[in-house]
Amino acid sequence: MSVTTDNAIYVSDKAKSKVKQLLADAGVAEDPSYFLRVSVVGGGCSGLSYKLDFDNEQKPMDQVFEDNGVKVVTDLKSFLYLVNTTLDFSDGLNGKGFYFSNPNASRTCGCGESFAV
């Protein structure tokens, strides 16, 4: 399945490195059936929160993307909130972890883990 570069989910170089490291730490880096599942769930101080997991089972309505060598899968409902979002990773002094640059968010909370549309 090929995916166009418009209306996708993107992965920065820093996020790619961290995802590859975490896959290796979990012992599944060599298993091509594993991918990064991104979801949007209710909660957080702004109403919606991001959720990241490793998974190896695709569901029938999943949207599949590959960017920067990382396979990203999301359910259709979450994808509506994630169109053209970039997953990034920060290891700076202001916090360590994954974060999303989401052009669809009308506001985000101070911790950067939740958003509203």
C-alpha positions in Angstrom: 0.0 0.0 0.0 1.5 3.3 -0.9 0.7 6.5 0.9 0.8 10.0 -0.5 2.9 12.6 1.4 -0.1 14.8 2.0 -2.5 14.1 4.9 0.0 11.8 6.7 1.6 11.5 10.0 5.3 12.4 10.0 8.3 11.3 12.2 11.3 13.5 13.0 14.8 12.2 13.0 15.0 12.5 16.8 11.7 10.6 17.2 12.9 7.9 14.7 16.1 7.3 16.7 14.1 7.0 20.0 11.5 4.7 18.5 14.2 2.4 17.0 16.0 2.4 20.4 12.7 1.5 22.3 12.0 -1.3 19.8 15.5 -2.7 20.4 15.0 -2.4 24.2 11.7 -4.4 23.8 13.5 -7.0 21.8 11.4 -6.6 18.7 13.6 -4.4 16.5 14.2 -7.2 14.1 10.5 -8.2 13.9 8.9 -6.3 10.9 5.4 -7.0 12.2 5.8 -4.4 15.0 4.9 -0.8 14.4 4.1 2.4 16.4 0.4 2.9 17.1 -0.6 6.5 17.7 -4.1 7.2 19.2 -6.1 10.1 20.4 -8.0 9.5 23.6 -10.3 11.6 25.8 -8.6 13.2 28.8 -5.9 15.5 29.8 -6.3 19.2 30.8 -7.3 20.3 27.3 -9.7 17.4 26.5 -7.8 15.1 24.2 -4.5 13.2 24.8 -2.0 11.4 22.7 -1.3 7.7 23.3 1.7 5.8 21.9 2.2 2.0 21.9 4.0 -0.7 20.0 1.7 -3.1 18.4 1.8 -5.9 15.8 -1.9 -6.4 15.0 -3.5 -4.1 12.4 -7.3 -3.6 12.6 -9.5 -3.4 9.4 -10.0 0.4 9.6 -6.4 1.3 10.6 -4.6 4.0 8.6 -1.0 3.1 7.8 1.8 5.5 7.1 5.5 5.2 6.8 7.8 8.2 7.3 11.5 8.3 7.9 11.7 4.5 8.1 9.1 4.3 10.9 5.7 2.5 10.3 3.0 4.5 12.1 -0.6 3.1 12.4 -3.6 4.9 13.8 -7.3 4.2 13.9 -9.5 6.2 11.6 -11.1 8.3 14.3 -7.7 9.3 15.8 -6.4 10.1 12.3 -9.0 12.8 11.9 -7.2 14.7 14.7 -3.7 13.7 13.5 -3.7 14.8 9.8 -0.3 16.3 9.0 1.0 16.0 12.6 4.7 15.4 13.3 5.9 13.1 16.1 9.1 14.6 17.6 11.3 13.8 20.6 13.0 16.1 23.1 15.7 15.2 25.5 16.4 18.7 26.6 16.2 20.3 30.0 12.6 21.3 29.6 11.4 17.8 29.5 12.2 14.5 28.0 9.9 12.6 25.8 7.8 12.4 22.7 5.6 15.3 21.7 3.4 16.2 18.7 3.5 19.2 16.4 -0.2 19.2 15.5 -1.5 21.8 13.1 -5.1 20.8 13.9 -4.9 21.7 17.6 -6.5 25.0 18.5 -4.8 24.9 21.9 -2.5 22.7 23.9 -1.9 22.5 27.6 1.3 23.6 29.4 2.6 20.0 29.7 2.1 19.5 25.9 0.4 16.1 26.4 -3.1 17.2 25.7 -4.8 19.4 23.1 -8.2 20.7 21.9 -9.5 21.2 18.4 
